[in-house]
Amino acid sequence: QEQLVESGGGLAQPGGSLRLSCTASGFTGGISVLTMSWYRQAPGLKRELVATHTKFGHAVNYPRSVQGRFTISRDNANNTVYLQMNNLKPEDTAGYFCNAIKEDSTYWGQGIQVTVSS
């Protein structure tokens, strides 16, 4: 059964860094055949796309608010995608969700909390 498991969240101070990991299992072909993304959702707000790493090797960051601070990458050998988050701000506080797309199917991780506070 296909599964995505996030790790690496927690509490960070403003200006600090965290690296989120999403490890996939159960996917035929591993993550090399998947387009992987990170989304986030703050309380009361819609879930927003943060970054995508396509199966063709292209990394795209979305909101301007994270450009230059967040970087998505993948390790196909270990079926893991990462989100490196630097210079964190309180407004980055949210639940972060790993997403995988394979052909017509979409998969979600259970989410992990990131809190940025002094």
C-alpha positions in Angstrom: 0.0 0.0 0.0 1.3 3.4 -0.9 2.3 5.6 2.0 4.0 8.9 2.6 5.4 9.7 6.0 6.7 13.2 7.0 9.3 13.9 9.6 11.5 16.7 10.7 8.9 19.3 11.9 8.8 21.0 15.3 9.6 24.3 16.8 12.0 26.8 15.4 13.0 30.3 16.2 12.5 33.1 13.7 15.5 33.1 11.4 16.2 29.4 12.1 16.0 26.4 9.8 14.3 23.1 9.6 14.5 20.3 7.1 11.3 18.3 6.4 11.6 14.8 5.0 8.9 12.7 3.3 9.6 9.1 2.8 7.5 7.1 0.3 6.8 3.4 0.4 4.7 1.0 -1.6 5.0 2.8 -4.9 6.0 0.7 -7.9 9.0 2.3 -9.3 9.7 4.4 -6.2 9.5 8.2 -6.2 11.4 8.4 -9.4 8.1 8.1 -11.2 6.3 10.5 -8.9 5.8 14.3 -9.0 6.4 15.2 -5.3 5.2 18.4 -3.6 4.9 20.1 -0.3 1.8 21.9 0.8 1.1 23.8 4.0 -2.0 24.8 5.8 -2.3 27.3 8.6 -5.4 27.3 10.9 -8.4 28.9 9.2 -6.6 29.1 5.8 -6.7 27.1 2.6 -4.0 24.5 1.9 -1.4 26.1 -0.3 1.3 24.7 -2.6 4.8 25.4 -1.3 7.1 23.6 -3.7 7.0 20.9 -6.4 9.7 18.6 -7.6 8.7 16.9 -10.9 9.6 13.4 -11.9 11.7 15.0 -14.6 13.9 16.6 -12.1 12.6 20.2 -12.1 12.1 22.0 -8.8 9.6 24.8 -8.6 8.9 26.9 -5.5 5.6 28.6 -5.4 4.5 31.5 -3.1 6.8 34.5 -3.3 6.9 34.3 0.4 9.1 31.2 0.4 11.2 31.9 -2.7 14.9 32.2 -1.8 14.2 30.5 1.6 12.8 27.1 0.9 14.3 24.5 -1.3 12.8 21.2 -2.4 15.0 18.3 -3.4 14.7 14.5 -3.7 16.8 11.4 -3.2 15.3 8.8 -5.5 17.6 6.1 -4.1 16.1 6.5 -0.7 12.5 7.4 -1.9 12.7 10.6 0.1 11.9 14.2 -0.8 13.1 17.1 1.4 12.0 20.6 2.1 14.9 22.7 3.4 13.4 25.8 5.1 15.8 28.6 6.0 15.2 32.0 7.6 12.0 30.8 9.0 9.3 33.4 9.9 6.3 33.2 12.2 4.0 33.2 9.2 5.6 29.9 8.1 3.8 28.3 11.0 1.5 25.6 9.6 0.9 21.9 9.1 3.1 20.8 6.2 1.9 18.0 4.0 3.7 15.8 1.5 1.9 15.1 -1.8 2.7 12.6 -4.5 1.1 12.4 -7.9 1.4 9.3 -10.1 -0.6 9.3 -13.3 -4.2 10.0 -12.2 -3.7 9.3 -8.5 -2.9 11.7 -5.7 -1.5 10.6 -2.4 -1.1 12.6 0.9 1.0 12.2 4.0 -0.6 12.7 7.4 1.1 16.1 7.8 3.6 17.5 10.3 3.5 20.6 12.3 6.0 23.4 12.0 5.9 26.2 14.5 8.1 29.3 14.3 8.1 31.3 17.4 10.5 32.9 19.8 
